[in-house]
Amino acid sequence: MKESVLFTPGRIGPLTLRNRTIRAAAFEGMCDGNSPTDMLYEYHRSVAAGGIGMTTLAYASVTRNGLSFPHQLWLRPEIVPGLRRITDAIHREGAAAGIQIGHCGNMSHRAICGCTPISASSGFNIYSPTLVRGMRTSEIADVARAFGTAVNLAREAGFDSVEVHAGHGYLISQFLSPYTNRRKDEYGGTLENRMRFMDMCLGEALTAARDDMAVVVKTNMRDGFRGGLDLDECLEVARRIERNGAHALVLSGGFVSRAPMYVMRGSMPLRSMTYYMKQLWLKAGVRAVGRWMIPDEPFREAYFLDDALRFREALKLPLVYVGGLVSRSKIDEVLGHGFEFVAMARALIREPDFVNRMKETGEERCDCDHTNYCIARMYSREMACYRNVPDLPPCLKREIERKTKRP
């Protein structure tokens, strides 16, 4: 095993991070009115103060019809001053500031995005639930250009990096995957055609980034279900992203509308998820069929590592490993395999100062137990670890106790 590079500087394009850690672009749910709040400010400031190399705000929609939640960031000119306040605070703490940009495609509802949700092809999204309209050819270039506009707004707001979301079954991923792309034109059929929309979005982002902003792409290594993209096709997508000129690649997996727990692993605490829901019909529906809609996936630390090693062998650009990191020993192991950076989310929801604690003590482990309460809660409220919620309802405490006692 190589000597640890964890606390050495690392480069992503024009950007140098003070160490090899990144707060992963995980949705915070802290954006009332689709705008930054004091809560979002304080969370990312605390992660920056906690020693992270770069903290990434997520998920910022490039258009209104790309929103999947009412408490999600919509990147537009009027919120730039609020975002600048956050990036200034992050920089004062010595960290870099990143923002994830994307479009959710079919993972929305008219009540949120103001129109019938769009996707690569028409259909029905049972998770919303809603009818979905396939994009007209004339719309595709407009949505791609919105990624370039988002990069320019991010620069104005003081961000050092943008992360283009091309995974997890959101719009770019919906074009890439044969599961959601049934088009008969030049954007469907072969993988070459299905990558065309991704090429356009990434091209707009890279052009707007010029030479003063880093452009990172998040992509799947597998969609995580039969009929979606598997590893070989995902490798081809990653090679295309490298050829397009991205500065780094975040290796992830899963499809929110088909294999949601493949992304995060473990099980979803459905009582916690439905407890905060305001729509009675949705609450009843999730309780009735949630176990079928959100099946469990086994958790182990660094659960994406085996697949990620295949990508490390095939690619030359900097790679960011994400997926189940909670200990210094496993982080050092991942970096020792040649990954330039590691990204974490749940560990930093539990402990925003986890990076500093690792640096001070040498060998440390976060006590995040991956019960996924933070994820269940974020669908209706801001994300938070149950250990950090002083008024946790007794019924949710009992659910968490049952989950933590499982062998």
KOLFI-41792 format. One record per residue (C-alpha): residue number from 1; x, y, z; residue in one letter. Coordinates in Angstrom, 1 decimal, padded with zeros to 4 digits. Example, Ala and Ser with C-alpha at 12.3 -4.5 7.8 and 13.67 -1.06 7.14 Angstrom:
residues 2
@resi:1	px:012.3	py:-004.5	pz:007.8	resn:A .
@resi:2	px:013.7	py:-001.1	pz:007.1	resn:S .
This chain:
residues 407
@resi:1	px:000.0	py:000.0	pz:000.0	resn:M .
@resi:2	px:001.3	py:003.4	pz:-000.9	resn:K .
@resi:3	px:001.9	py:006.1	pz:001.7	resn:E .
@resi:4	px:-001.3	py:008.1	pz:002.3	resn:S .
@resi:5	px:-001.7	py:011.2	pz:000.2	resn:V .
@resi:6	px:-004.9	py:012.1	pz:002.1	resn:L .
@resi:7	px:-003.6	py:015.4	pz:003.4	resn:F .
@resi:8	px:-001.6	py:016.5	pz:000.4	resn:T .
@resi:9	px:-002.9	py:019.0	pz:-002.2	resn:P .
@resi:10	px:-004.6	py:017.7	pz:-005.3	resn:G .
@resi:11	px:-005.6	py:019.3	pz:-008.7	resn:R .
@resi:12	px:-008.8	py:019.2	pz:-010.6	resn:I .
@resi:13	px:-008.2	py:021.1	pz:-013.8	resn:G .
@resi:14	px:-007.3	py:024.7	pz:-012.9	resn:P .
@resi:15	px:-008.3	py:024.1	pz:-009.2	resn:L .
@resi:16	px:-006.0	py:023.0	pz:-006.4	resn:T .
@resi:17	px:-007.6	py:021.5	pz:-003.2	resn:L .
@resi:18	px:-005.8	py:021.6	pz:000.1	resn:R .
@resi:19	px:-006.4	py:017.8	pz:000.6	resn:N .
@resi:20	px:-008.0	py:014.9	pz:-001.2	resn:R .
@resi:21	px:-011.5	py:015.1	pz:000.4	resn:T .
@resi:22	px:-014.7	py:016.3	pz:-001.1	resn:I .
@resi:23	px:-018.1	py:016.7	pz:000.4	resn:R .
@resi:24	px:-020.1	py:014.7	pz:-002.1	resn:A .
@resi:25	px:-022.9	py:016.4	pz:-004.0	resn:A .
@resi:26	px:-025.8	py:015.0	pz:-001.9	resn:A .
@resi:27	px:-029.1	py:016.9	pz:-001.8	resn:F .
@resi:28	px:-029.5	py:018.9	pz:001.4	resn:E .
@resi:29	px:-033.1	py:020.0	pz:001.2	resn:G .
@resi:30	px:-032.2	py:023.4	pz:002.6	resn:M .
@resi:31	px:-033.6	py:025.7	pz:-000.1	resn:C .
@resi:32	px:-037.0	py:027.1	pz:000.7	resn:D .
@resi:33	px:-038.4	py:028.7	pz:-002.4	resn:G .
@resi:34	px:-035.7	py:027.1	pz:-004.4	resn:N .
@resi:35	px:-033.2	py:029.6	pz:-002.9	resn:S .
@resi:36	px:-030.3	py:029.3	pz:-000.5	resn:P .
@resi:37	px:-031.1	py:029.7	pz:003.2	resn:T .
@resi:38	px:-029.2	py:030.4	pz:006.4	resn:D .
@resi:39	px:-029.3	py:026.7	pz:007.1	resn:M .
@resi:40	px:-027.6	py:025.9	pz:003.8	resn:L .
@resi:41	px:-025.0	py:028.6	pz:004.6	resn:Y .
@resi:42	px:-024.2	py:027.2	pz:008.0	resn:E .
@resi:43	px:-024.0	py:023.6	pz:007.0	resn:Y .
@resi:44	px:-021.5	py:024.2	pz:004.2	resn:H .
@resi:45	px:-019.5	py:026.7	pz:006.3	resn:R .
@resi:46	px:-019.3	py:024.0	pz:009.0	resn:S .
@resi:47	px:-018.1	py:021.4	pz:006.6	resn:V .
@resi:48	px:-015.4	py:023.8	pz:005.2	resn:A .
@resi:49	px:-014.3	py:024.6	pz:008.8	resn:A .
@resi:50	px:-014.2	py:020.9	pz:009.5	resn:G .
@resi:51	px:-011.3	py:020.5	pz:007.1	resn:G .
@resi:52	px:-012.8	py:019.4	pz:003.8	resn:I .
@resi:53	px:-010.9	py:020.1	pz:000.6	resn:G .
@resi:54	px:-014.0	py:021.1	pz:-001.3	resn:M .
@resi:55	px:-017.7	py:021.1	pz:-000.3	resn:T .
@resi:56	px:-020.3	py:020.7	pz:-003.0	resn:T .
@resi:57	px:-023.8	py:022.3	pz:-002.9	resn:L .
@resi:58	px:-026.4	py:020.0	pz:-004.4	resn:A .
@resi:59	px:-028.5	py:019.7	pz:-006.4	resn:Y .
@resi:60	px:-028.9	py:022.9	pz:-008.4	resn:A .
@resi:61	px:-031.4	py:022.7	pz:-011.3	resn:S .
@resi:62	px:-030.4	py:024.5	pz:-014.5	resn:V .
@resi:63	px:-034.1	py:025.3	pz:-015.3	resn:T .
@resi:64	px:-037.3	py:025.4	pz:-013.4	resn:R .
@resi:65	px:-038.6	py:022.3	pz:-015.1	resn:N .
@resi:66	px:-035.5	py:020.4	pz:-013.9	resn:G .
@resi:67	px:-036.6	py:020.6	pz:-010.2	resn:L .
@resi:68	px:-037.5	py:017.4	pz:-008.4	resn:S .
@resi:69	px:-038.4	py:018.9	pz:-005.0	resn:F .
@resi:70	px:-040.0	py:022.2	pz:-003.8	resn:P .
@resi:71	px:-037.1	py:022.7	pz:-001.4	resn:H .
@resi:72	px:-034.3	py:022.3	pz:-004.0	resn:Q .
@resi:73	px:-031.9	py:024.8	pz:-005.5	resn:L .
@resi:74	px:-032.9	py:026.4	pz:-008.8	resn:W .
@resi:75	px:-029.8	py:028.2	pz:-010.2	resn:L .
@resi:76	px:-031.0	py:031.6	pz:-011.5	resn:R .
@resi:77	px:-029.7	py:035.2	pz:-011.4	resn:P .
@resi:78	px:-031.7	py:036.4	pz:-008.4	resn:E .
@resi:79	px:-030.1	py:033.9	pz:-006.0	resn:I .
@resi:80	px:-026.5	py:034.7	pz:-007.0	resn:V .
@resi:81	px:-026.0	py:037.1	pz:-004.0	resn:P .
@resi:82	px:-027.2	py:034.4	pz:-001.6	resn:G .
@resi:83	px:-024.9	py:031.9	pz:-003.1	resn:L .
@resi:84	px:-022.0	py:034.3	pz:-003.1	resn:R .
@resi:85	px:-022.5	py:034.7	pz:000.7	resn:R .
@resi:86	px:-022.0	py:030.9	pz:001.0	resn:I .
@resi:87	px:-019.0	py:030.6	pz:-001.2	resn:T .
@resi:88	px:-017.3	py:033.6	pz:000.6	resn:D .
@resi:89	px:-017.8	py:031.7	pz:003.9	resn:A .
@resi:90	px:-016.4	py:028.5	pz:002.4	resn:I .
@resi:91	px:-013.3	py:030.3	pz:001.1	resn:H .
@resi:92	px:-012.7	py:032.0	pz:004.4	resn:R .
@resi:93	px:-012.5	py:028.5	pz:006.0	resn:E .
@resi:94	px:-009.8	py:027.5	pz:003.4	resn:G .
@resi:95	px:-011.9	py:025.1	pz:001.3	resn:A .
@resi:96	px:-013.0	py:025.2	pz:-002.3	resn:A .
@resi:97	px:-016.6	py:025.6	pz:-003.3	resn:A .
@resi:98	px:-018.3	py:023.4	pz:-005.8	resn:G .
@resi:99	px:-021.9	py:023.2	pz:-007.1	resn:I .
@resi:100	px:-023.7	py:020.3	pz:-008.8	resn:Q .
@resi:101	px:-025.8	py:021.3	pz:-011.8	resn:I .
@resi:102	px:-028.4	py:019.1	pz:-013.4	resn:G .
@resi:103	px:-031.9	py:018.4	pz:-014.6	resn:H .
@resi:104	px:-034.1	py:015.8	pz:-013.1	resn:C .
@resi:105	px:-036.1	py:015.0	pz:-016.2	resn:G .
@resi:106	px:-038.9	py:012.6	pz:-015.4	resn:N .
@resi:107	px:-038.3	py:012.8	pz:-011.6	resn:M .
@resi:108	px:-040.6	py:015.7	pz:-011.0	resn:S .
@resi:109	px:-044.3	py:016.6	pz:-011.0	resn:H .
@resi:110	px:-046.3	py:019.4	pz:-012.5	resn:R .
@resi:111	px:-046.9	py:020.8	pz:-009.0	resn:A .
@resi:112	px:-043.1	py:021.3	pz:-008.6	resn:I .
@resi:113	px:-041.8	py:022.1	pz:-012.1	resn:C .
@resi:114	px:-044.9	py:023.9	pz:-013.5	resn:G .
@resi:115	px:-045.4	py:021.6	pz:-016.5	resn:C .
@resi:116	px:-045.6	py:018.0	pz:-017.6	resn:T .
@resi:117	px:-042.2	py:016.5	pz:-016.7	resn:P .
@resi:118	px:-039.9	py:015.8	pz:-019.7	resn:I .
@resi:119	px:-037.5	py:012.9	pz:-020.4	resn:S .
@resi:120	px:-035.8	py:011.2	pz:-023.3	resn:A .
@resi:121	px:-039.0	py:009.4	pz:-024.1	resn:S .
@resi:122	px:-042.7	py:009.6	pz:-023.0	resn:S .
@resi:123	px:-044.0	py:007.3	pz:-020.3	resn:G .
@resi:124	px:-045.1	py:007.2	pz:-016.7	resn:F .
@resi:125	px:-043.0	py:007.7	pz:-013.6	resn:N .
@resi:126	px:-044.5	py:005.7	pz:-010.7	resn:I .
@resi:127	px:-042.4	py:007.4	pz:-008.1	resn:Y .
@resi:128	px:-043.9	py:010.9	pz:-008.7	resn:S .
@resi:129	px:-046.5	py:009.5	pz:-009.9	resn:P .
@resi:130	px:-046.9	py:011.4	pz:-013.2	resn:T .
@resi:131	px:-047.1	py:011.2	pz:-017.0	resn:L .
@resi:132	px:-043.9	py:012.1	pz:-018.7	resn:V .
@resi:133	px:-043.4	py:013.7	pz:-022.1	resn:R .
@resi:134	px:-040.6	py:012.9	pz:-024.4	resn:G .
@resi:135	px:-038.5	py:015.9	pz:-025.4	resn:M .
@resi:136	px:-039.0	py:017.4	pz:-028.8	resn:R .
@resi:137	px:-035.8	py:017.7	pz:-030.9	resn:T .
@resi:138	px:-036.2	py:021.4	pz:-030.8	resn:S .
@resi:139	px:-036.0	py:021.5	pz:-027.0	resn:E .
@resi:140	px:-032.8	py:019.5	pz:-026.6	resn:I .
@resi:141	px:-030.4	py:022.2	pz:-027.6	resn:A .
@resi:142	px:-032.1	py:024.7	pz:-025.3	resn:D .
@resi:143	px:-031.7	py:022.4	pz:-022.3	resn:V .
@resi:144	px:-028.1	py:021.8	pz:-023.2	resn:A .
@resi:145	px:-027.4	py:025.5	pz:-023.4	resn:R .
@resi:146	px:-028.9	py:025.9	pz:-019.9	resn:A .
@resi:147	px:-025.9	py:024.0	pz:-018.5	resn:F .
@resi:148	px:-023.6	py:026.6	pz:-020.0	resn:G .
@resi:149	px:-025.7	py:029.4	pz:-018.5	resn:T .
@resi:150	px:-025.6	py:027.6	pz:-015.1	resn:A .
@resi:151	px:-021.8	py:027.6	pz:-015.2	resn:V .
@resi:152	px:-021.7	py:031.3	pz:-015.9	resn:N .
@resi:153	px:-024.0	py:031.9	pz:-012.9	resn:L .
@resi:154	px:-021.9	py:029.6	pz:-010.7	resn:A .
@resi:155	px:-018.8	py:031.7	pz:-011.6	resn:R .
@resi:156	px:-020.6	py:034.9	pz:-010.7	resn:E .
@resi:157	px:-021.6	py:033.3	pz:-007.4	resn:A .
@resi:158	px:-018.0	py:032.5	pz:-006.6	resn:G .
@resi:159	px:-017.9	py:028.8	pz:-007.2	resn:F .
@resi:160	px:-014.5	py:027.2	pz:-008.1	resn:D .
@resi:161	px:-016.1	py:024.1	pz:-009.7	resn:S .
@resi:162	px:-019.2	py:022.7	pz:-011.2	resn:V .
@resi:163	px:-020.3	py:019.0	pz:-011.2	resn:E .
@resi:164	px:-022.4	py:018.0	pz:-014.1	resn:V .
@resi:165	px:-024.9	py:015.3	pz:-013.0	resn:H .
@resi:166	px:-024.9	py:012.6	pz:-015.7	resn:A .
@resi:167	px:-025.9	py:009.7	pz:-013.4	resn:G .
@resi:168	px:-028.6	py:008.3	pz:-011.0	resn:H .
@resi:169	px:-031.4	py:008.3	pz:-013.6	resn:G .
@resi:170	px:-031.7	py:012.0	pz:-014.0	resn:Y .
@resi:171	px:-032.2	py:013.6	pz:-017.4	resn:L .
@resi:172	px:-028.7	py:013.1	pz:-018.9	resn:I .
@resi:173	px:-028.8	py:009.5	pz:-017.5	resn:S .
@resi:174	px:-032.3	py:009.1	pz:-018.9	resn:Q .
@resi:175	px:-030.9	py:009.7	pz:-022.4	resn:F .
@resi:176	px:-027.9	py:007.3	pz:-021.8	resn:L .
@resi:177	px:-030.0	py:004.4	pz:-020.5	resn:S .
@resi:178	px:-031.9	py:002.1	pz:-022.8	resn:P .
@resi:179	px:-034.4	py:001.7	pz:-020.0	resn:Y .
@resi:180	px:-035.7	py:005.3	pz:-020.4	resn:T .
@resi:181	px:-034.5	py:006.2	pz:-024.0	resn:N .
@resi:182	px:-036.6	py:004.6	pz:-026.6	resn:R .
@resi:183	px:-036.2	py:007.4	pz:-029.2	resn:R .
@resi:184	px:-036.0	py:006.6	pz:-032.9	resn:K .
@resi:185	px:-034.1	py:009.7	pz:-033.9	resn:D .
@resi:186	px:-030.4	py:010.7	pz:-033.7	resn:E .
@resi:187	px:-030.6	py:010.8	pz:-029.8	resn:Y .
@resi:188	px:-031.8	py:007.2	pz:-029.4	resn:G .
@resi:189	px:-030.9	py:003.6	pz:-030.4	resn:G .
@resi:190	px:-027.1	py:003.0	pz:-030.3	resn:T .
@resi:191	px:-025.0	py:004.1	pz:-027.4	resn:L .
@resi:192	px:-023.3	py:006.6	pz:-029.7	resn:E .
@resi:193	px:-026.6	py:008.3	pz:-030.3	resn:N .
@resi:194	px:-027.7	py:008.1	pz:-026.6	resn:R .
@resi:195	px:-024.5	py:009.9	pz:-025.6	resn:M .
@resi:196	px:-025.2	py:012.8	pz:-027.9	resn:R .
@resi:197	px:-027.3	py:014.8	pz:-025.4	resn:F .
@resi:198	px:-024.6	py:014.3	pz:-022.7	resn:M .
@resi:199	px:-022.0	py:015.5	pz:-025.2	resn:D .
@resi:200	px:-024.0	py:018.7	pz:-025.8	resn:M .
@resi:201	px:-024.5	py:019.5	pz:-022.1	resn:C .
@resi:202	px:-020.9	py:018.8	pz:-021.2	resn:L .
@resi:203	px:-019.7	py:020.8	pz:-024.2	resn:G .
@resi:204	px:-021.7	py:023.9	pz:-023.1	resn:E .
@resi:205	px:-020.5	py:023.5	pz:-019.5	resn:A .
@resi:206	px:-016.8	py:023.2	pz:-020.6	resn:L .
@resi:207	px:-017.0	py:026.2	pz:-023.0	resn:T .
@resi:208	px:-018.6	py:028.4	pz:-020.3	resn:A .
@resi:209	px:-016.0	py:027.2	pz:-017.7	resn:A .
@resi:210	px:-013.2	py:028.5	pz:-019.9	resn:R .
@resi:211	px:-009.8	py:028.0	pz:-018.1	resn:D .
@resi:212	px:-010.8	py:029.3	pz:-014.6	resn:D .
@resi:213	px:-013.3	py:026.8	pz:-013.4	resn:M .
@resi:214	px:-013.1	py:023.0	pz:-012.8	resn:A .
@resi:215	px:-015.7	py:020.8	pz:-014.5	resn:V .
@resi:216	px:-016.4	py:017.5	pz:-012.8	resn:V .
@resi:217	px:-018.9	py:014.9	pz:-014.1	resn:V .
@resi:218	px:-020.8	py:012.4	pz:-012.0	resn:K .
@resi:219	px:-021.6	py:009.3	pz:-013.9	resn:T .
@resi:220	px:-022.9	py:005.7	pz:-013.3	resn:N .
@resi:221	px:-020.7	py:002.6	pz:-013.3	resn:M .
@resi:222	px:-023.9	py:000.6	pz:-013.5	resn:R .
@resi:223	px:-027.6	py:001.5	pz:-013.5	resn:D .
@resi:224	px:-028.1	py:-001.3	pz:-011.0	resn:G .
@resi:225	px:-030.9	py:-003.3	pz:-012.6	resn:F .
@resi:226	px:-031.5	py:-005.6	pz:-015.6	resn:R .
@resi:227	px:-032.3	py:-003.5	pz:-018.7	resn:G .
@resi:228	px:-030.2	py:-000.5	pz:-017.7	resn:G .
@resi:229	px:-026.6	py:000.4	pz:-018.5	resn:L .
@resi:230	px:-024.1	py:-002.2	pz:-017.3	resn:D .
@resi:231	px:-020.4	py:-001.8	pz:-016.6	resn:L .
@resi:232	px:-019.1	py:-002.2	pz:-020.2	resn:D .
@resi:233	px:-021.4	py:000.5	pz:-021.6	resn:E .
@resi:234	px:-020.7	py:002.8	pz:-018.6	resn:C .
@resi:235	px:-017.0	py:002.4	pz:-019.3	resn:L .
@resi:236	px:-017.7	py:003.7	pz:-022.8	resn:E .
@resi:237	px:-019.6	py:006.7	pz:-021.4	resn:V .
@resi:238	px:-016.7	py:007.4	pz:-019.1	resn:A .
@resi:239	px:-014.2	py:007.3	pz:-021.9	resn:R .
@resi:240	px:-016.3	py:009.7	pz:-023.9	resn:R .
@resi:241	px:-016.4	py:012.1	pz:-020.9	resn:I .
@resi:242	px:-012.6	py:011.9	pz:-020.7	resn:E .
@resi:243	px:-012.2	py:012.6	pz:-024.4	resn:R .
@resi:244	px:-014.7	py:015.5	pz:-024.1	resn:N .
@resi:245	px:-012.2	py:017.2	pz:-021.7	resn:G .
@resi:246	px:-013.8	py:016.9	pz:-018.2	resn:A .
@resi:247	px:-011.3	py:017.6	pz:-015.4	resn:H .
@resi:248	px:-012.5	py:014.8	pz:-013.1	resn:A .
@resi:249	px:-015.0	py:012.0	pz:-012.9	resn:L .
@resi:250	px:-017.1	py:011.0	pz:-009.9	resn:V .
@resi:251	px:-017.9	py:007.3	pz:-010.1	resn:L .
@resi:252	px:-021.3	py:006.4	pz:-008.8	resn:S .
@resi:253	px:-024.2	py:004.1	pz:-009.7	resn:G .
@resi:254	px:-027.9	py:003.5	pz:-009.4	resn:G .
@resi:255	px:-031.1	py:004.8	pz:-010.9	resn:F .
@resi:256	px:-033.4	py:006.7	pz:-008.5	resn:V .
@resi:257	px:-036.6	py:005.7	pz:-010.3	resn:S .
@resi:258	px:-035.7	py:002.0	pz:-010.6	resn:R .
@resi:259	px:-032.9	py:001.0	pz:-008.2	resn:A .
@resi:260	px:-032.8	py:003.8	pz:-005.6	resn:P .
@resi:261	px:-030.9	py:002.0	pz:-002.8	resn:M .
@resi:262	px:-028.2	py:000.8	pz:-005.3	resn:Y .
@resi:263	px:-026.9	py:004.4	pz:-004.9	resn:V .
@resi:264	px:-026.8	py:004.5	pz:-001.1	resn:M .
@resi:265	px:-027.1	py:000.8	pz:000.0	resn:R .
@resi:266	px:-028.8	py:-000.4	pz:003.1	resn:G .
@resi:267	px:-032.6	py:000.0	pz:003.6	resn:S .
@resi:268	px:-035.0	py:002.9	pz:003.6	resn:M .
@resi:269	px:-036.7	py:003.6	pz:007.0	resn:P .
@resi:270	px:-040.1	py:004.0	pz:005.6	resn:L .
@resi:271	px:-041.8	py:005.2	pz:008.8	resn:R .
@resi:272	px:-039.3	py:008.0	pz:008.9	resn:S .
@resi:273	px:-039.8	py:008.8	pz:005.3	resn:M .
@resi:274	px:-043.6	py:009.0	pz:005.5	resn:T .
@resi:275	px:-043.7	py:010.7	pz:008.9	resn:Y .
@resi:276	px:-042.8	py:014.0	pz:007.4	resn:Y .
@resi:277	px:-044.9	py:013.8	pz:004.2	resn:M .
@resi:278	px:-047.8	py:016.2	pz:004.0	resn:K .
@resi:279	px:-049.7	py:014.5	pz:001.1	resn:Q .
@resi:280	px:-051.9	py:011.8	pz:002.8	resn:L .
@resi:281	px:-052.3	py:009.8	pz:-000.5	resn:W .
@resi:282	px:-048.5	py:009.7	pz:-000.9	resn:L .
@resi:283	px:-047.9	py:008.7	pz:002.7	resn:K .
@resi:284	px:-050.5	py:005.8	pz:002.3	resn:A .
@resi:285	px:-049.0	py:004.7	pz:-001.0	resn:G .
@resi:286	px:-045.4	py:004.6	pz:000.3	resn:V .
@resi:287	px:-046.4	py:002.7	pz:003.4	resn:R .
@resi:288	px:-048.4	py:000.2	pz:001.3	resn:A .
@resi:289	px:-045.8	py:-000.6	pz:-001.5	resn:V .
@resi:290	px:-042.6	py:001.1	pz:-000.3	resn:G .
@resi:291	px:-040.8	py:-002.2	pz:000.4	resn:R .
@resi:292	px:-041.5	py:-003.2	pz:-003.2	resn:W .
@resi:293	px:-040.6	py:000.2	pz:-004.7	resn:M .
@resi:294	px:-037.5	py:000.7	pz:-002.6	resn:I .
@resi:295	px:-035.9	py:-002.7	pz:-002.1	resn:P .
@resi:296	px:-032.9	py:-003.2	pz:000.3	resn:D .
@resi:297	px:-029.4	py:-003.4	pz:-001.1	resn:E .
@resi:298	px:-026.6	py:-004.9	pz:001.1	resn:P .
@resi:299	px:-024.3	py:-002.3	pz:002.6	resn:F .
@resi:300	px:-020.5	py:-002.6	pz:003.1	resn:R .
@resi:301	px:-017.9	py:000.0	pz:003.4	resn:E .
@resi:302	px:-016.6	py:001.2	pz:000.0	resn:A .
@resi:303	px:-019.3	py:-000.8	pz:-001.8	resn:Y .
@resi:304	px:-018.4	py:000.7	pz:-005.2	resn:F .
@resi:305	px:-014.7	py:000.0	pz:-005.0	resn:L .
@resi:306	px:-014.6	py:-003.2	pz:-007.1	resn:D .
@resi:307	px:-016.3	py:-001.6	pz:-010.0	resn:D .
@resi:308	px:-014.4	py:001.7	pz:-009.6	resn:A .
@resi:309	px:-011.1	py:-000.2	pz:-009.9	resn:L .
@resi:310	px:-012.1	py:-001.2	pz:-013.4	resn:R .
@resi:311	px:-012.6	py:002.4	pz:-014.3	resn:F .
@resi:312	px:-009.2	py:003.3	pz:-012.7	resn:R .
@resi:313	px:-007.5	py:000.8	pz:-015.0	resn:E .
@resi:314	px:-009.2	py:002.2	pz:-018.1	resn:A .
@resi:315	px:-009.0	py:006.0	pz:-017.6	resn:L .
@resi:316	px:-006.3	py:008.6	pz:-017.1	resn:K .
@resi:317	px:-008.2	py:011.6	pz:-015.8	resn:L .
@resi:318	px:-008.6	py:012.2	pz:-012.1	resn:P .
@resi:319	px:-011.2	py:010.0	pz:-010.4	resn:L .
@resi:320	px:-013.3	py:010.8	pz:-007.3	resn:V .
@resi:321	px:-014.3	py:007.7	pz:-005.4	resn:Y .
@resi:322	px:-017.7	py:007.9	pz:-003.6	resn:V .
@resi:323	px:-019.7	py:005.3	pz:-001.8	resn:G .
@resi:324	px:-019.8	py:004.2	pz:001.8	resn:G .
@resi:325	px:-016.6	py:005.7	pz:003.3	resn:L .
@resi:326	px:-016.6	py:006.2	pz:007.0	resn:V .
@resi:327	px:-013.1	py:005.4	pz:008.2	resn:S .
@resi:328	px:-009.6	py:006.7	pz:007.7	resn:R .
@resi:329	px:-008.3	py:003.2	pz:007.0	resn:S .
@resi:330	px:-010.7	py:002.6	pz:004.1	resn:K .
@resi:331	px:-010.1	py:006.1	pz:002.7	resn:I .
@resi:332	px:-006.3	py:005.5	pz:002.7	resn:D .
@resi:333	px:-007.0	py:002.1	pz:001.0	resn:E .
@resi:334	px:-009.0	py:003.8	pz:-001.8	resn:V .
@resi:335	px:-006.4	py:006.5	pz:-002.3	resn:L .
@resi:336	px:-003.7	py:003.8	pz:-002.3	resn:G .
@resi:337	px:-005.4	py:002.3	pz:-005.4	resn:H .
@resi:338	px:-004.7	py:005.4	pz:-007.4	resn:G .
@resi:339	px:-007.9	py:007.4	pz:-006.9	resn:F .
@resi:340	px:-007.1	py:011.1	pz:-006.7	resn:E .
@resi:341	px:-009.9	py:012.1	pz:-004.4	resn:F .
@resi:342	px:-012.5	py:010.6	pz:-002.0	resn:V .
@resi:343	px:-016.0	py:012.0	pz:-001.6	resn:A .
@resi:344	px:-018.3	py:011.6	pz:001.4	resn:M .
@resi:345	px:-021.8	py:012.7	pz:002.3	resn:A .
@resi:346	px:-023.4	py:010.7	pz:005.1	resn:R .
@resi:347	px:-020.3	py:010.8	pz:007.2	resn:A .
@resi:348	px:-020.3	py:014.6	pz:007.0	resn:L .
@resi:349	px:-024.0	py:014.9	pz:007.7	resn:I .
@resi:350	px:-023.2	py:013.1	pz:011.0	resn:R .
@resi:351	px:-019.9	py:014.9	pz:011.7	resn:E .
@resi:352	px:-019.1	py:018.0	pz:009.6	resn:P .
@resi:353	px:-015.6	py:018.1	pz:011.2	resn:D .
@resi:354	px:-014.8	py:014.4	pz:010.4	resn:F .
@resi:355	px:-011.9	py:015.4	pz:008.2	resn:V .
@resi:356	px:-010.2	py:017.5	pz:010.9	resn:N .
@resi:357	px:-010.7	py:014.7	pz:013.4	resn:R .
@resi:358	px:-008.9	py:012.2	pz:011.0	resn:M .
@resi:359	px:-006.0	py:014.7	pz:010.6	resn:K .
@resi:360	px:-005.7	py:015.3	pz:014.3	resn:E .
@resi:361	px:-005.8	py:011.7	pz:015.5	resn:T .
@resi:362	px:-004.5	py:009.8	pz:012.6	resn:G .
@resi:363	px:-006.8	py:006.8	pz:012.7	resn:E .
@resi:364	px:-010.5	py:007.6	pz:013.0	resn:E .
@resi:365	px:-013.9	py:006.2	pz:012.1	resn:R .
@resi:366	px:-017.2	py:008.2	pz:011.9	resn:C .
@resi:367	px:-020.0	py:006.6	pz:013.8	resn:D .
@resi:368	px:-022.5	py:007.0	pz:011.0	resn:C .
@resi:369	px:-024.4	py:003.6	pz:011.0	resn:D .
@resi:370	px:-026.1	py:004.1	pz:007.6	resn:H .
@resi:371	px:-029.7	py:003.7	pz:008.9	resn:T .
@resi:372	px:-030.5	py:006.2	pz:006.1	resn:N .
@resi:373	px:-032.8	py:008.4	pz:008.3	resn:Y .
@resi:374	px:-031.0	py:011.4	pz:006.8	resn:C .
@resi:375	px:-032.1	py:010.3	pz:003.3	resn:I .
@resi:376	px:-035.7	py:009.4	pz:004.3	resn:A .
@resi:377	px:-036.1	py:012.8	pz:006.0	resn:R .
@resi:378	px:-034.7	py:014.9	pz:003.1	resn:M .
@resi:379	px:-037.7	py:014.0	pz:000.8	resn:Y .
@resi:380	px:-039.8	py:016.4	pz:002.9	resn:S .
@resi:381	px:-037.4	py:018.4	pz:005.1	resn:R .
@resi:382	px:-033.8	py:019.2	pz:005.3	resn:E .
@resi:383	px:-031.3	py:016.4	pz:005.6	resn:M .
@resi:384	px:-030.1	py:015.6	pz:009.1	resn:A .
@resi:385	px:-028.6	py:012.7	pz:011.1	resn:C .
@resi:386	px:-031.1	py:011.3	pz:013.6	resn:Y .
@resi:387	px:-028.4	py:011.6	pz:016.3	resn:R .
@resi:388	px:-028.4	py:015.4	pz:015.6	resn:N .
@resi:389	px:-032.2	py:015.8	pz:015.9	resn:V .
@resi:390	px:-033.0	py:016.5	pz:019.6	resn:P .
@resi:391	px:-036.8	py:016.2	pz:019.2	resn:D .
@resi:392	px:-036.9	py:012.9	pz:017.3	resn:L .
@resi:393	px:-040.4	py:011.4	pz:017.6	resn:P .
@resi:394	px:-040.6	py:008.2	pz:019.7	resn:P .
@resi:395	px:-042.0	py:006.1	pz:016.8	resn:C .
@resi:396	px:-039.0	py:007.0	pz:014.7	resn:L .
@resi:397	px:-036.6	py:006.2	pz:017.5	resn:K .
@resi:398	px:-038.2	py:002.7	pz:017.7	resn:R .
@resi:399	px:-037.8	py:002.2	pz:013.9	resn:E .
@resi:400	px:-034.1	py:003.3	pz:014.1	resn:I .
@resi:401	px:-033.5	py:001.0	pz:017.1	resn:E .
@resi:402	px:-034.9	py:-001.9	pz:015.2	resn:R .
@resi:403	px:-032.7	py:-001.2	pz:012.2	resn:K .
@resi:404	px:-029.5	py:-000.7	pz:014.2	resn:T .
@resi:405	px:-030.1	py:-004.1	pz:016.0	resn:K .
@resi:406	px:-030.2	py:-006.0	pz:012.8	resn:R .
@resi:407	px:-027.3	py:-008.5	pz:012.4	resn:P .
